[in-house]
Amino acid sequence: MKYQLTSQQIASKVAGEMVILNHEKGYYYGLSDVGVLIWEQMEKGPQTVEELVVHVCAVYEVDPSACKADIGDLLNDLISEKLVEIAEA
């Protein structure tokens, strides 16, 4: 399963943090560090959790299992805020 950014958002990197506006809700969100790394990877196109884990583990020294769980949690949060969606095959 691949995940992609929705069209209901616009994002910009400001002072090392990713600031995201949800057009529909009118709310701002912020990501830092690993969240920025994941967001920037997803800006390149739909990504699987596994692809994101490989990318994060290449930059940070982190246990792949813990990384996968954390990325899953982040994606679920972003989906609930309509910033990320499951890509259609």
N, CA, C and O atoms as a DFTB+ gen file, in Angstrom:
356 C
 N C O
     1  1       0.841      -1.170       0.000
     2  2       0.000       0.000       0.000
     3  2       0.892       1.241       0.000
     4  3       1.867       1.328       0.746
     5  1       0.532       2.192      -0.850
     6  2       1.298       3.436      -0.930
     7  2       0.463       4.592      -0.392
     8  3      -0.766       4.590      -0.460
     9  1       1.168       5.566       0.139
    10  2       0.549       6.754       0.701
    11  2       1.021       7.968      -0.079
    12  3       2.150       8.011      -0.569
    13  1       0.136       8.957      -0.187
    14  2       0.485      10.178      -0.915
    15  2      -0.101      11.380      -0.192
    16  3      -1.019      11.257       0.619
    17  1       0.453      12.546      -0.507
    18  2      -0.070      13.791       0.039
    19  2      -1.390      14.101      -0.643
    20  3      -1.563      13.802      -1.824
    21  1      -2.319      14.695       0.086
    22  2      -3.603      15.053      -0.507
    23  2      -3.500      16.402      -1.209
    24  3      -2.528      17.137      -1.032
    25  1      -4.491      16.707      -1.989
    26  2      -4.546      18.006      -2.669
    27  2      -5.163      19.068      -1.759
    28  3      -5.249      20.235      -2.144
    29  1      -5.589      18.682      -0.568
    30  2      -6.237      19.610       0.361
    31  2      -5.243      20.345       1.251
    32  3      -5.638      20.974       2.233
    33  1      -3.975      20.273       0.921
    34  2      -2.953      20.885       1.757
    35  2      -1.936      21.633       0.919
    36  3      -1.779      21.396      -0.279
    37  1      -1.260      22.537       1.585
    38  2      -0.104      23.209       1.007
    39  2       0.943      23.263       2.115
    40  3       0.616      23.514       3.274
    41  1       2.190      23.028       1.757
    42  2       3.246      22.961       2.767
    43  2       4.441      23.802       2.356
    44  3       4.713      24.002       1.172
    45  1       5.145      24.289       3.369
    46  2       6.348      25.073       3.136
    47  2       7.312      24.833       4.290
    48  3       6.904      24.716       5.446
    49  1       8.587      24.763       3.960
    50  2       9.597      24.571       4.993
    51  2      10.031      25.938       5.498
    52  3      10.451      26.799       4.726
    53  1       9.920      26.122       6.824
    54  2      10.269      27.391       7.451
    55  2      11.153      27.098       8.665
    56  3      10.729      26.413       9.596
    57  1      12.361      27.610       8.651
    58  2      13.294      27.443       9.769
    59  2      13.454      25.983      10.179
    60  3      13.464      25.667      11.369
    61  1      13.578      25.096       9.201
    62  2      13.797      23.685       9.467
    63  2      12.556      22.896       9.823
    64  3      12.633      21.684      10.028
    65  1      11.420      23.556       9.900
    66  2      10.156      22.894      10.222
    67  2       9.239      22.947       9.004
    68  3       9.268      23.914       8.243
    69  1       8.429      21.914       8.820
    70  2       7.455      21.897       7.734
    71  2       6.133      22.428       8.280
    72  3       5.564      21.870       9.218
    73  1       5.660      23.512       7.681
    74  2       4.385      24.100       8.069
    75  2       3.371      23.730       6.996
    76  3       3.585      23.978       5.810
    77  1       2.259      23.131       7.430
    78  2       1.262      22.595       6.503
    79  2      -0.081      23.234       6.796
    80  3      -0.505      23.309       7.950
    81  1      -0.745      23.694       5.752
    82  2      -2.091      24.252       5.884
    83  2      -3.080      23.302       5.236
    84  3      -2.933      22.940       4.068
    85  1      -4.083      22.903       5.993
    86  2      -5.184      22.118       5.454
    87  2      -6.224      23.106       4.947
    88  3      -6.858      23.801       5.741
    89  1      -6.404      23.174       3.639
    90  2      -7.334      24.126       3.019
    91  2      -8.752      23.933       3.531
    92  3      -9.443      24.902       3.847
    93  1      -9.182      22.688       3.611
    94  2     -10.561      22.376       3.972
    95  2     -10.888      22.799       5.404
    96  3     -11.942      23.384       5.658
    97  1      -9.985      22.501       6.335
    98  2     -10.231      22.793       7.747
    99  2      -9.757      24.186       8.152
   100  3     -10.249      24.756       9.125
   101  1      -8.798      24.730       7.402
   102  2      -8.246      26.024       7.759
   103  2      -7.269      25.952       8.928
   104  3      -7.020      26.962       9.587
   105  1      -6.711      24.771       9.195
   106  2      -5.777      24.571      10.299
   107  2      -4.355      24.441       9.786
   108  3      -4.111      23.928       8.694
   109  1      -3.411      24.923      10.609
   110  2      -1.987      24.757      10.336
   111  2      -1.449      23.612      11.177
   112  3      -1.906      23.382      12.297
   113  1      -0.485      22.904      10.634
   114  2       0.182      21.809      11.324
   115  2       1.679      21.996      11.156
   116  3       2.123      22.658      10.218
   117  1       2.448      21.424      12.047
   118  2       3.905      21.517      11.941
   119  2       4.568      20.170      12.119
   120  3       4.149      19.359      12.944
   121  1       5.604      19.943      11.338
   122  2       6.432      18.748      11.454
   123  2       7.874      19.199      11.606
   124  3       8.286      20.204      11.028
   125  1       8.632      18.452      12.384
   126  2      10.054      18.752      12.499
   127  2      10.854      17.471      12.349
   128  3      10.302      16.372      12.403
   129  1      12.140      17.617      12.163
   130  2      13.102      16.522      12.089
   131  2      12.651      15.372      11.184
   132  3      12.600      15.525       9.964
   133  1      12.326      14.226      11.779
   134  2      11.977      13.039      11.005
   135  2      10.694      13.275      10.206
   136  3      10.564      12.793       9.081
   137  1       9.758      14.008      10.783
   138  2       8.518      14.316      10.068
   139  2       8.784      15.079       8.783
   140  3       8.154      14.819       7.759
   141  1       9.722      16.024       8.836
   142  2      10.101      16.780       7.635
   143  2      10.718      15.844       6.599
   144  3      10.406      15.931       5.411
   145  1      11.582      14.961       7.049
   146  2      12.232      14.005       6.150
   147  2      11.191      13.137       5.435
   148  3      11.284      12.911       4.229
   149  1      10.209      12.658       6.186
   150  2       9.146      11.829       5.612
   151  2       8.296      12.645       4.649
   152  3       7.989      12.180       3.551
   153  1       7.914      13.849       5.042
   154  2       7.078      14.707       4.189
   155  2       7.792      14.995       2.867
   156  3       7.193      14.894       1.797
   157  1       9.075      15.354       2.948
   158  2       9.830      15.664       1.731
   159  2       9.938      14.443       0.825
   160  3       9.911      14.580      -0.398
   161  1      10.058      13.268       1.398
   162  2      10.098      12.045       0.592
   163  2       8.749      11.834      -0.095
   164  3       8.698      11.422      -1.254
   165  1       7.671      12.113       0.613
   166  2       6.335      11.926       0.046
   167  2       6.013      12.982      -1.014
   168  3       5.166      12.756      -1.878
   169  1       6.680      14.120      -0.949
   170  2       6.496      15.131      -1.994
   171  2       6.998      14.625      -3.349
   172  3       6.584      15.131      -4.392
   173  1       7.879      13.639      -3.335
   174  2       8.415      13.059      -4.573
   175  2       7.431      12.108      -5.237
   176  3       7.603      11.748      -6.402
   177  1       6.393      11.695      -4.498
   178  2       5.402      10.775      -5.036
   179  2       4.980       9.762      -3.989
   180  3       5.534       9.736      -2.890
   181  1       4.006       8.928      -4.318
   182  2       3.503       7.926      -3.375
   183  2       4.623       7.030      -2.846
   184  3       5.531       6.646      -3.582
   185  1       4.538       6.708      -1.561
   186  2       5.561       5.918      -0.883
   187  2       4.896       4.826      -0.046
   188  3       3.805       5.024       0.488
   189  1       5.553       3.686       0.062
   190  2       5.112       2.654       0.994
   191  2       5.757       2.938       2.353
   192  3       6.725       3.693       2.445
   193  1       5.218       2.333       3.390
   194  2       5.826       2.459       4.712
   195  2       7.252       1.929       4.660
   196  3       8.161       2.524       5.239
   197  1       7.448       0.820       3.973
   198  2       8.769       0.223       3.883
   199  2       9.776       1.158       3.213
   200  3      10.923       1.251       3.650
   201  1       9.354       1.845       2.162
   202  2      10.246       2.802       1.486
   203  2      10.618       3.942       2.431
   204  3      11.765       4.388       2.455
   205  1       9.651       4.403       3.201
   206  2       9.910       5.484       4.151
   207  2      10.853       5.015       5.260
   208  3      11.729       5.768       5.684
   209  1      10.680       3.786       5.730
   210  2      11.563       3.227       6.762
   211  2      13.000       3.181       6.250
   212  3      13.921       3.587       6.960
   213  1      13.200       2.694       5.036
   214  2      14.553       2.621       4.455
   215  2      15.170       4.013       4.394
   216  3      16.342       4.191       4.727
   217  1      14.393       4.987       3.974
   218  2      14.894       6.356       3.845
   219  2      15.274       6.927       5.214
   220  3      16.347       7.510       5.364
   221  1      14.404       6.764       6.205
   222  2      14.681       7.293       7.547
   223  2      15.887       6.580       8.163
   224  3      16.751       7.225       8.758
   225  1      15.948       5.266       8.024
   226  2      17.066       4.501       8.604
   227  2      18.391       4.837       7.934
   228  3      19.445       4.653       8.543
   229  1      18.366       5.321       6.706
   230  2      19.592       5.733       6.017
   231  2      20.134       7.043       6.589
   232  3      21.326       7.329       6.475
   233  1      19.263       7.830       7.198
   234  2      19.661       9.132       7.727
   235  2      19.876       9.090       9.243
   236  3      20.790       9.729       9.763
   237  1      19.040       8.346       9.935
   238  2      19.099       8.269      11.399
   239  2      19.433       6.845      11.839
   240  3      19.046       5.875      11.187
   241  1      20.149       6.735      12.944
   242  2      20.411       5.424      13.540
   243  2      19.203       5.073      14.397
   244  3      19.059       5.562      15.518
   245  1      18.350       4.231      13.864
   246  2      17.106       3.877      14.541
   247  2      16.775       2.426      14.233
   248  3      17.102       1.920      13.160
   249  1      16.129       1.764      15.173
   250  2      15.701       0.389      14.972
   251  2      14.603       0.364      13.910
   252  3      13.601       1.065      14.050
   253  1      14.772      -0.428      12.856
   254  2      13.775      -0.458      11.784
   255  2      12.356      -0.806      12.257
   256  3      11.386      -0.269      11.723
   257  1      12.223      -1.686      13.240
   258  2      10.889      -2.054      13.735
   259  2      10.221      -0.879      14.438
   260  3       9.041      -0.605      14.221
   261  1      10.982      -0.189      15.278
   262  2      10.446       0.984      15.969
   263  2      10.128       2.091      14.964
   264  3       9.119       2.786      15.087
   265  1      10.996       2.242      13.979
   266  2      10.799       3.250      12.934
   267  2       9.504       2.980      12.169
   268  3       8.731       3.900      11.897
   269  1       9.276       1.721      11.826
   270  2       8.070       1.347      11.080
   271  2       6.813       1.664      11.893
   272  3       5.833       2.178      11.352
   273  1       6.843       1.360      13.174
   274  2       5.698       1.641      14.039
   275  2       5.453       3.145      14.143
   276  3       4.310       3.597      14.069
   277  1       6.524       3.920      14.314
   278  2       6.398       5.369      14.430
   279  2       5.885       5.990      13.133
   280  3       5.046       6.891      13.164
   281  1       6.382       5.516      12.002
   282  2       5.914       6.036      10.708
   283  2       4.442       5.685      10.513
   284  3       3.668       6.507      10.023
   285  1       4.052       4.477      10.891
   286  2       2.644       4.091      10.804
   287  2       1.758       5.003      11.628
   288  3       0.683       5.404      11.180
   289  1       2.207       5.336      12.842
   290  2       1.446       6.249      13.702
   291  2       1.339       7.633      13.062
   292  3       0.266       8.237      13.047
   293  1       2.462       8.129      12.534
   294  2       2.457       9.443      11.888
   295  2       1.517       9.454      10.690
   296  3       0.726      10.383      10.533
   297  1       1.597       8.437       9.852
   298  2       0.723       8.384       8.672
   299  2      -0.743       8.339       9.088
   300  3      -1.578       8.992       8.461
   301  1      -1.070       7.583      10.130
   302  2      -2.454       7.539      10.603
   303  2      -2.921       8.907      11.074
   304  3      -4.054       9.303      10.802
   305  1      -2.050       9.639      11.786
   306  2      -2.396      10.994      12.226
   307  2      -2.610      11.914      11.027
   308  3      -3.569      12.685      10.993
   309  1      -1.716      11.830      10.047
   310  2      -1.831      12.689       8.863
   311  2      -3.069      12.338       8.032
   312  3      -3.697      13.220       7.446
   313  1      -3.413      11.057       7.984
   314  2      -4.638      10.641       7.280
   315  2      -5.860      11.195       7.994
   316  3      -6.783      11.686       7.344
   317  1      -5.882      11.123       9.319
   318  2      -7.048      11.618      10.062
   319  2      -7.229      13.122       9.885
   320  3      -8.343      13.631      10.003
   321  1      -6.140      13.832       9.603
   322  2      -6.218      15.284       9.369
   323  2      -6.356      15.619       7.883
   324  3      -6.317      16.789       7.501
   325  1      -6.517      14.595       7.049
   326  2      -6.699      14.738       5.607
   327  2      -5.522      15.432       4.908
   328  3      -5.696      16.190       3.954
   329  1      -4.319      15.142       5.420
   330  2      -3.104      15.659       4.808
   331  2      -2.431      14.596       3.944
   332  3      -1.668      14.916       3.033
   333  1      -2.718      13.338       4.237
   334  2      -2.183      12.191       3.507
   335  2      -3.347      11.244       3.235
   336  3      -4.301      11.170       4.009
   337  1      -3.250      10.521       2.120
   338  2      -4.280       9.546       1.768
   339  2      -3.627       8.324       1.160
   340  3      -2.469       8.366       0.745
   341  1      -4.381       7.230       1.111
   342  2      -3.892       6.017       0.470
   343  2      -3.970       6.231      -1.042
   344  3      -5.006       6.622      -1.579
   345  1      -2.857       5.967      -1.707
   346  2      -2.790       6.150      -3.167
   347  2      -3.547       5.017      -3.853
   348  3      -3.471       3.859      -3.445
   349  1      -4.268       5.376      -4.887
   350  2      -4.975       4.348      -5.669
   351  2      -3.978       3.642      -6.560
   352  3      -3.068       4.259      -7.113
   353  1      -4.161       2.345      -6.691
   354  2      -3.230       1.528      -7.472
   355  2      -3.384       1.776      -8.956
   356  3      -2.676       1.170      -9.760
